[in-house]
């Protein structure tokens, strides 16, 4: 009896280790239920209470360097995602729609893929028509730059950075397109609250 319990416990530990080893591996773009997502909570950070500008550097799925300073002067929408995350797949077309809507208005979009390799990210982008780049962040350095604002255990998370590079708002979990639209307009207008003039 004890031998059976020990064997079962050992099998569970080995299975857990195997799952952990594949967390950063390249994956296909097929959906998975192996994720933790937020509940869509929206947080707006008032002007004067946004902390320091976020500073990051990463390599995109196209092999290009993306630096925080490249986006200063524009509003930047940063979406943390990975290919097999079901809500990431749902919201991908909405993000691209807003990317197209605001492309001429000083708004840029940037993905941060926390698990996949470049090839998987590119397959995802092609499948969902995504035209903006994604940083490949399986090592977690860009996520670390957003520490306290974006968690690798709450994906997707979407942040709107103002023209100064500070975080104006955050959505944890599946976003509503209309909500993100309002948060982008708020950041463009330089106000601290959605709906403010």
N, C-alpha and C positions, 0 to 999 in steps of 0.2 A: 504494500500500500504506500509506504513512504517512498519507495523507489519510483512508483508511478507518479506521485506528486512532484518529486524532484525532476523527473523526465519532462513532465508537462511544463514546469517552471523554466527549465533550461530551453525548451522549444520556444517559449514566449520571449525569453531574453534574446535568443538568436534572431527570431523574427523581428523584434524591435530594432536590433542592430542593423539588420538588412534594410529595413525601412529607412533608418537614419542615414545609412550610406547612400541611399538613392535620392536624398533630399536635394542635393545640388547637381544631380546628374541631368544630362540632356534628356528631355522627355518629348513624346509626341504631343500633338495639340488635341488630344482626346480628353473629354471632361473627366473629372475625378471628384469623389466626395471626400478625399483626404485633404481637407483644408479647414481653417478656422476663419470666420469672417465676422466683421462687426455688424452692427444693426442699422447702419445708415445714419448714425448720429452726426449732426452738423454742429461745428463749433466755429464761431467767428471771433477773431481777436481784434479788439479795438485799436484804433490808431494810438500810438504812444505806449502800447502794451504788447508789442509784437516781438520783442527780443532783438537779438542781433541778426543780421543777414545770414542766411544759410550759405555755407561754402562747401562745394563738392567738386570732385573731378572723377570722371568715369569714362569707360570705353563703350561706345554704342554697338548695337548689333551689326552696323555697317563698318565697324572697326575705326570709327572716328572718335576723337577726344571731345567730350562735352564738359565744359567748366561752368560753374555758377556765374562767373563774371561775363560769360558770353550772353547771358540773358538779362543783365541789368538794363533798366530802362524800359523793359517790356514786362507785361504780366506773364507769369509762367504757371502753367497747370502741370503738376507732377502727379503721375498715377503709378502707384506701386502695384505690381501684378505678377502673375505667372500663368503659363498657358493652360494648365489643367484646372485652374480655379473657376468653378461655374459662374459666380457673379462677375468675374473678370471678363468672361466670354459674353455675358449678357450686356454689360455696359460698354464694351469695345466700340460698337457702332455709334453709340451716343457721343462718346469722346471724340470720335472722328468727325461727326456732324458739327460739333462745337468747334473743333479745330478748323474746319473749313469756314464756318460762319465768322470766326474772329481773326482769320489769317491776316487780313489787311488792316486790322485795328491795333496792332502792337501786342498781340497775345500769341504766345508759343506754348506748345505741348511737348512734354517729355515723359516717356515711360521709364520706370525703373523695374526691371525684371529681376526678382529676388532668387529665382531657382534655376532657370533654363540657360542653355547655351545660346549662342548667336543664331545658329541654324534654326532651332525651334522657335525663337522669337521672330525670325523672318518668315517662317511658315505661317505663324499666327497672324502676323501683319498682313501677309498676302491674302489669307483666308477671310479676314475681317475688313480688308480695305484700309488698314491703318497706314497713314503716310508720314507720321512723325516718328522720330527715332526713339529707341529705348536703350538705356544703359543696361549692360549685363552686369548684375551686381551679386552674383552668387557668393562672392567673398564678403559681402555685407558692408563695405566701406562707405558707400553712398547712403545706405540705410542708417549707418551710424551717424552720419552728418545730420540726419533728421531725427536723432534720438529724442524721445519724449513726444514726438509729433507723429511718427510713423513706426509701426511695429511689424516685424516680420511674421508675427503670429496673428495679425489682423489685416488680412488682404482680401479685397482691395482696400487701399486707402488713397484718397485723392486730396492734394493740397493745392491751394491757390496762393502763389507768392506775388506780392505787390512789386511795383517797379524798382523798389529799393532792395529786393531780394529777401524780404521778411515774410513770414507766413501770415496771410490775412484770414484764411479760413481752411477748414479741414472737414472732409467727409470720411467717416470710418465705416466701411462696408459698401454694399451696392448703392451707387448714387442714383438720384433722380435727375434726369437731364435738365428739367426746368430749374431745379435747385442750383445745380452747378452753373447754369446760364446766369442766374441772378447773382451768384457769388463772383463770377467773372466780371459782370457789369459793375458790381460794387468796387472791385479792385481797379478797374479801368477808370472809374469816376474818382478814385482816390478817397472814397468814403470808408467809414469803419463799420458800417452795418448795412445789410441787404435792404434795399428799399429806400435808403437815405438819399437825399438830393445832394 
